[in-house]
């Protein structure tokens, strides 16, 4: 089973720290704690316009690469 890549985001409604799958960058998600709805964003991509999919995809690729590097260091 492939390992999932996540990024950390705080829920804008309840403030809880969430681990969000990279594939949800730029998409609407729901907080599993409070049910708050928001757009998943991380770092510079979070400040980008949702229409700027190039930046979102670049950030997703960076996060996946970081996850793969961590995986290789631990194995």
N, CA, C and O atoms as CSV, one atom per row, in Angstrom:
chain,resi,resn,atom,element,x,y,z
A,1,UNK,N,N,0.853,-1.185,0.000
A,1,UNK,CA,C,0.000,0.000,0.000
A,1,UNK,C,C,0.892,1.240,0.000
A,1,UNK,O,O,1.790,1.342,0.836
A,2,UNK,N,N,0.666,2.197,-0.929
A,2,UNK,CA,C,1.519,3.371,-1.005
A,2,UNK,C,C,1.343,4.264,0.222
A,2,UNK,O,O,0.255,4.368,0.787
A,3,UNK,N,N,2.439,4.903,0.616
A,3,UNK,CA,C,2.400,5.814,1.754
A,3,UNK,C,C,1.833,7.152,1.300
A,3,UNK,O,O,2.225,7.667,0.253
A,4,UNK,N,N,0.924,7.715,2.070
A,4,UNK,CA,C,0.294,8.986,1.725
A,4,UNK,C,C,1.168,10.144,2.196
A,4,UNK,O,O,1.847,10.050,3.218
A,5,UNK,N,N,1.140,11.233,1.437
A,5,UNK,CA,C,1.852,12.448,1.829
A,5,UNK,C,C,0.835,13.434,2.393
A,5,UNK,O,O,-0.228,13.654,1.810
A,6,UNK,N,N,1.175,14.016,3.522
A,6,UNK,CA,C,0.284,14.951,4.205
A,6,UNK,C,C,0.984,16.269,4.463
A,6,UNK,O,O,2.213,16.343,4.458
A,7,UNK,N,N,0.194,17.310,4.689
A,7,UNK,CA,C,0.724,18.567,5.196
A,7,UNK,C,C,-0.144,18.962,6.388
A,7,UNK,O,O,-1.261,18.472,6.550
A,8,UNK,N,N,0.382,19.843,7.202
A,8,UNK,CA,C,-0.308,20.282,8.415
A,8,UNK,C,C,-1.047,21.582,8.108
A,8,UNK,O,O,-0.486,22.503,7.515
A,9,UNK,N,N,-2.310,21.643,8.519
A,9,UNK,CA,C,-3.092,22.875,8.384
A,9,UNK,C,C,-3.977,23.020,9.606
A,9,UNK,O,O,-4.515,22.039,10.119
A,10,UNK,N,N,-4.121,24.234,10.060
A,10,UNK,CA,C,-5.003,24.511,11.187
A,10,UNK,C,C,-6.408,24.776,10.656
A,10,UNK,O,O,-6.580,25.491,9.669
A,11,UNK,N,N,-7.407,24.201,11.310
A,11,UNK,CA,C,-8.794,24.455,10.925
A,11,UNK,C,C,-9.109,25.919,11.240
A,11,UNK,O,O,-8.911,26.356,12.374
A,12,UNK,N,N,-9.596,26.681,10.260
A,12,UNK,CA,C,-9.911,28.087,10.513
A,12,UNK,C,C,-11.122,28.277,11.430
A,12,UNK,O,O,-11.336,29.376,11.943
A,13,UNK,N,N,-11.913,27.227,11.643
A,13,UNK,CA,C,-13.096,27.321,12.495
A,13,UNK,C,C,-12.776,27.003,13.947
A,13,UNK,O,O,-13.066,27.801,14.837
A,14,UNK,N,N,-12.172,25.826,14.194
A,14,UNK,CA,C,-11.932,25.403,15.582
A,14,UNK,C,C,-10.474,25.532,16.016
A,14,UNK,O,O,-10.175,25.446,17.207
A,15,UNK,N,N,-9.566,25.737,15.063
A,15,UNK,CA,C,-8.153,25.931,15.402
A,15,UNK,C,C,-7.363,24.652,15.615
A,15,UNK,O,O,-6.175,24.714,15.928
A,16,UNK,N,N,-7.984,23.506,15.454
A,16,UNK,CA,C,-7.269,22.240,15.648
A,16,UNK,C,C,-6.288,21.999,14.501
A,16,UNK,O,O,-6.525,22.414,13.367
A,17,UNK,N,N,-5.195,21.331,14.813
A,17,UNK,CA,C,-4.207,20.972,13.810
A,17,UNK,C,C,-4.673,19.738,13.061
A,17,UNK,O,O,-5.040,18.734,13.671
A,18,UNK,N,N,-4.658,19.813,11.740
A,18,UNK,CA,C,-5.131,18.722,10.898
A,18,UNK,C,C,-4.011,18.232,9.987
A,18,UNK,O,O,-3.180,19.025,9.543
A,19,UNK,N,N,-3.985,16.947,9.710
A,19,UNK,CA,C,-3.094,16.363,8.720
A,19,UNK,C,C,-3.936,16.161,7.459
A,19,UNK,O,O,-4.827,15.312,7.428
A,20,UNK,N,N,-3.647,16.946,6.428
A,20,UNK,CA,C,-4.444,16.939,5.207
A,20,UNK,C,C,-3.643,16.270,4.093
A,20,UNK,O,O,-2.470,16.585,3.889
A,21,UNK,N,N,-4.270,15.360,3.384
A,21,UNK,CA,C,-3.589,14.699,2.277
A,21,UNK,C,C,-3.263,15.701,1.183
A,21,UNK,O,O,-4.072,16.572,0.864
A,22,UNK,N,N,-2.073,15.571,0.612
A,22,UNK,CA,C,-1.586,16.498,-0.409
A,22,UNK,C,C,-2.543,16.592,-1.590
A,22,UNK,O,O,-2.691,17.661,-2.182
A,23,UNK,N,N,-3.185,15.502,-1.935
A,23,UNK,CA,C,-4.088,15.516,-3.087
A,23,UNK,C,C,-5.282,16.452,-2.897
A,23,UNK,O,O,-5.984,16.751,-3.862
A,24,UNK,N,N,-5.524,16.919,-1.664
A,24,UNK,CA,C,-6.643,17.829,-1.402
A,24,UNK,C,C,-6.250,19.301,-1.479
A,24,UNK,O,O,-7.093,20.167,-1.247
A,25,UNK,N,N,-4.980,19.609,-1.802
A,25,UNK,CA,C,-4.567,21.011,-1.933
A,25,UNK,C,C,-5.478,21.741,-2.911
A,25,UNK,O,O,-5.718,21.266,-4.021
A,26,UNK,N,N,-5.983,22.894,-2.493
A,26,UNK,CA,C,-6.837,23.710,-3.346
A,26,UNK,C,C,-8.283,23.265,-3.419
A,26,UNK,O,O,-9.090,23.878,-4.119
A,27,UNK,N,N,-8.620,22.193,-2.695
A,27,UNK,CA,C,-9.994,21.682,-2.722
A,27,UNK,C,C,-10.693,21.964,-1.396
A,27,UNK,O,O,-10.047,22.158,-0.367
A,28,UNK,N,N,-12.014,21.982,-1.438
A,28,UNK,CA,C,-12.789,22.173,-0.216
A,28,UNK,C,C,-12.751,20.894,0.609
A,28,UNK,O,O,-12.965,19.799,0.090
A,29,UNK,N,N,-12.475,21.048,1.898
A,29,UNK,CA,C,-12.430,19.916,2.821
A,29,UNK,C,C,-13.270,20.232,4.048
A,29,UNK,O,O,-13.695,21.371,4.244
A,30,UNK,N,N,-13.507,19.221,4.871
A,30,UNK,CA,C,-14.305,19.370,6.084
A,30,UNK,C,C,-13.461,18.918,7.270
A,30,UNK,O,O,-12.855,17.848,7.222
A,31,UNK,N,N,-13.413,19.715,8.329
A,31,UNK,CA,C,-12.697,19.359,9.555
A,31,UNK,C,C,-13.419,18.186,10.208
A,31,UNK,O,O,-14.632,18.234,10.415
A,32,UNK,N,N,-12.670,17.129,10.532
A,32,UNK,CA,C,-13.288,15.959,11.152
A,32,UNK,C,C,-13.658,16.211,12.607
A,32,UNK,O,O,-14.363,15.400,13.208
A,33,UNK,N,N,-13.197,17.319,13.187
A,33,UNK,CA,C,-13.496,17.625,14.588
A,33,UNK,C,C,-14.756,18.473,14.750
A,33,UNK,O,O,-15.623,18.168,15.570
A,34,UNK,N,N,-14.846,19.555,13.947
A,34,UNK,CA,C,-15.968,20.483,14.140
A,34,UNK,C,C,-16.929,20.557,12.957
A,34,UNK,O,O,-18.003,21.148,13.067
A,35,UNK,N,N,-16.548,19.959,11.825
A,35,UNK,CA,C,-17.398,20.017,10.644
A,35,UNK,C,C,-17.229,21.292,9.837
A,35,UNK,O,O,-17.946,21.509,8.861
A,36,UNK,N,N,-16.274,22.147,10.242
A,36,UNK,CA,C,-16.024,23.383,9.507
A,36,UNK,C,C,-15.530,23.082,8.102
A,36,UNK,O,O,-14.771,22.136,7.892
A,37,UNK,N,N,-15.960,23.888,7.145
A,37,UNK,CA,C,-15.567,23.705,5.742
A,37,UNK,C,C,-14.594,24.807,5.357
A,37,UNK,O,O,-14.784,25.973,5.705
A,38,UNK,N,N,-13.536,24.415,4.624
A,38,UNK,CA,C,-12.520,25.374,4.195
A,38,UNK,C,C,-11.755,24.786,3.026
A,38,UNK,O,O,-11.914,23.608,2.707
A,39,UNK,N,N,-10.924,25.600,2.385
A,39,UNK,CA,C,-10.090,25.155,1.276
A,39,UNK,C,C,-8.738,24.732,1.828
A,39,UNK,O,O,-8.096,25.485,2.560
A,40,UNK,N,N,-8.308,23.530,1.477
A,40,UNK,CA,C,-7.014,23.016,1.932
A,40,UNK,C,C,-5.903,23.818,1.265
A,40,UNK,O,O,-5.869,23.950,0.042
A,41,UNK,N,N,-4.997,24.351,2.076
A,41,UNK,CA,C,-3.887,25.133,1.547
A,41,UNK,C,C,-2.674,24.973,2.449
A,41,UNK,O,O,-2.808,24.682,3.638
A,42,UNK,N,N,-1.509,25.161,1.886
A,42,UNK,CA,C,-0.273,24.998,2.631
A,42,UNK,C,C,0.761,25.976,2.124
A,42,UNK,O,O,0.948,26.112,0.915
A,43,UNK,N,N,1.430,26.653,3.025
A,43,UNK,CA,C,2.548,27.531,2.680
A,43,UNK,C,C,2.221,28.521,1.586
A,43,UNK,O,O,1.129,29.090,1.560
A,44,UNK,N,N,3.179,28.734,0.665
A,44,UNK,CA,C,2.970,29.708,-0.412
A,44,UNK,C,C,1.758,29.382,-1.274
A,44,UNK,O,O,1.092,30.289,-1.773
A,45,UNK,N,N,1.468,28.107,-1.451
A,45,UNK,CA,C,0.318,27.726,-2.275
A,45,UNK,C,C,-0.978,28.178,-1.629
A,45,UNK,O,O,-1.954,28.442,-2.333
A,46,UNK,N,N,-1.014,28.274,-0.314
A,46,UNK,CA,C,-2.211,28.696,0.389
A,46,UNK,C,C,-2.567,30.135,0.109
A,46,UNK,O,O,-3.730,30.523,0.214
A,47,UNK,N,N,-1.574,30.931,-0.245
A,47,UNK,CA,C,-1.824,32.328,-0.572
A,47,UNK,C,C,-2.105,32.526,-2.052
A,47,UNK,O,O,-2.430,33.630,-2.489
A,48,UNK,N,N,-1.980,31.464,-2.812
A,48,UNK,CA,C,-2.204,31.557,-4.256
A,48,UNK,C,C,-3.693,31.511,-4.560
A,48,UNK,O,O,-4.493,31.003,-3.775
A,49,UNK,N,N,-4.030,32.035,-5.676
A,49,UNK,CA,C,-5.404,31.943,-6.156
A,49,UNK,C,C,-5.715,30.495,-6.514
A,49,UNK,O,O,-4.854,29.779,-7.023
A,50,UNK,N,N,-6.933,30.070,-6.249
A,50,UNK,CA,C,-7.312,28.708,-6.596
A,50,UNK,C,C,-7.233,28.474,-8.094
A,50,UNK,O,O,-7.104,27.332,-8.534
A,51,UNK,N,N,-7.307,29.539,-8.886
A,51,UNK,CA,C,-7.210,29.385,-10.333
A,51,UNK,C,C,-5.764,29.149,-10.759
A,51,UNK,O,O,-5.518,28.772,-11.904
A,52,UNK,N,N,-4.811,29.363,-9.866
A,52,UNK,CA,C,-3.404,29.156,-10.184
A,52,UNK,C,C,-3.005,27.724,-9.838
A,52,UNK,O,O,-2.266,27.488,-8.883
A,53,UNK,N,N,-3.499,26.784,-10.619
A,53,UNK,CA,C,-3.259,25.372,-10.329
A,53,UNK,C,C,-1.792,25.004,-10.469
A,53,UNK,O,O,-1.356,24.020,-9.872
A,54,UNK,N,N,-1.017,25.756,-11.235
A,54,UNK,CA,C,0.405,25.478,-11.384
A,54,UNK,C,C,1.130,25.558,-10.056
A,54,UNK,O,O,1.945,24.690,-9.744
A,55,UNK,N,N,0.847,26.594,-9.261
A,55,UNK,CA,C,1.479,26.724,-7.952
A,55,UNK,C,C,1.031,25.622,-7.007
A,55,UNK,O,O,1.838,25.090,-6.245
A,56,UNK,N,N,-0.241,25.278,-7.050
A,56,UNK,CA,C,-0.745,24.209,-6.192
A,56,UNK,C,C,-0.084,22.880,-6.544
A,56,UNK,O,O,0.297,22.127,-5.648
A,57,UNK,N,N,0.053,22.589,-7.810
A,57,UNK,CA,C,0.674,21.337,-8.229
A,57,UNK,C,C,2.153,21.318,-7.869
A,57,UNK,O,O,2.683,20.275,-7.488
A,58,UNK,N,N,2.820,22.455,-7.986
A,58,UNK,CA,C,4.238,22.531,-7.612
A,58,UNK,C,C,4.392,22.240,-6.120
A,58,UNK,O,O,5.272,21.474,-5.725
A,59,UNK,N,N,3.549,22.841,-5.297
A,59,UNK,CA,C,3.632,22.613,-3.854
A,59,UNK,C,C,3.307,21.162,-3.523
A,59,UNK,O,O,3.957,20.573,-2.659
A,60,UNK,N,N,2.325,20.575,-4.182
A,60,UNK,CA,C,1.995,19.169,-3.956
A,60,UNK,C,C,3.193,18.286,-4.293
A,60,UNK,O,O,3.499,17.348,-3.557
A,61,UNK,N,N,3.867,18.579,-5.394
A,61,UNK,CA,C,5.054,17.805,-5.777
A,61,UNK,C,C,6.161,17.939,-4.741
A,61,UNK,O,O,6.831,16.958,-4.420
A,62,UNK,N,N,6.357,19.146,-4.215
A,62,UNK,CA,C,7.376,19.357,-3.176
A,62,UNK,C,C,7.063,18.526,-1.935
A,62,UNK,O,O,7.956,17.894,-1.371
A,63,UNK,N,N,5.811,18.522,-1.511
A,63,UNK,CA,C,5.426,17.772,-0.320
A,63,UNK,C,C,5.582,16.266,-0.529
A,63,UNK,O,O,6.005,15.554,0.382
A,64,UNK,N,N,5.245,15.787,-1.707
A,64,UNK,CA,C,5.412,14.367,-1.999
A,64,UNK,C,C,6.889,13.998,-1.997
A,64,UNK,O,O,7.268,12.956,-1.463
A,65,UNK,N,N,7.719,14.840,-2.588
A,65,UNK,CA,C,9.157,14.583,-2.612
A,65,UNK,C,C,9.728,14.553,-1.194
A,65,UNK,O,O,10.547,13.691,-0.876
A,66,UNK,N,N,9.304,15.479,-0.347
A,66,UNK,CA,C,9.767,15.492,1.043
A,66,UNK,C,C,9.365,14.214,1.763
A,66,UNK,O,O,10.157,13.661,2.526
A,67,UNK,N,N,8.148,13.737,1.532
A,67,UNK,CA,C,7.677,12.504,2.170
A,67,UNK,C,C,8.509,11.310,1.700
A,67,UNK,O,O,8.855,10.440,2.499
A,68,UNK,N,N,8.828,11.271,0.411
A,68,UNK,CA,C,9.641,10.171,-0.118
A,68,UNK,C,C,11.053,10.207,0.456
A,68,UNK,O,O,11.626,9.159,0.755
A,69,UNK,N,N,11.619,11.404,0.612
A,69,UNK,CA,C,12.957,11.521,1.187
A,69,UNK,C,C,12.969,11.058,2.641
A,69,UNK,O,O,13.914,10.395,3.069
A,70,UNK,N,N,11.928,11.402,3.406
A,70,UNK,CA,C,11.834,10.946,4.806
A,70,UNK,C,C,11.713,9.423,4.856
A,70,UNK,O,O,12.293,8.774,5.728
A,71,UNK,N,N,10.967,8.869,3.929
A,71,UNK,CA,C,10.761,7.420,3.875
A,71,UNK,C,C,12.089,6.713,3.619
A,71,UNK,O,O,12.391,5.709,4.264
A,72,UNK,N,N,12.879,7.231,2.685
A,72,UNK,CA,C,14.164,6.617,2.356
A,72,UNK,C,C,15.170,6.738,3.498
A,72,UNK,O,O,16.006,5.853,3.681
A,73,UNK,N,N,15.099,7.819,4.260
A,73,UNK,CA,C,16.015,7.997,5.397
A,73,UNK,C,C,15.705,7.032,6.534
A,73,UNK,O,O,16.600,6.647,7.287
A,74,UNK,N,N,14.435,6.640,6.659
A,74,UNK,CA,C,14.046,5.748,7.758
A,74,UNK,C,C,14.176,4.281,7.379
A,74,UNK,O,O,14.107,3.420,8.256
A,75,UNK,N,N,14.362,3.971,6.105
A,75,UNK,CA,C,14.478,2.562,5.683
A,75,UNK,C,C,15.888,2.202,5.366
A,75,UNK,O,O,16.165,1.061,4.997
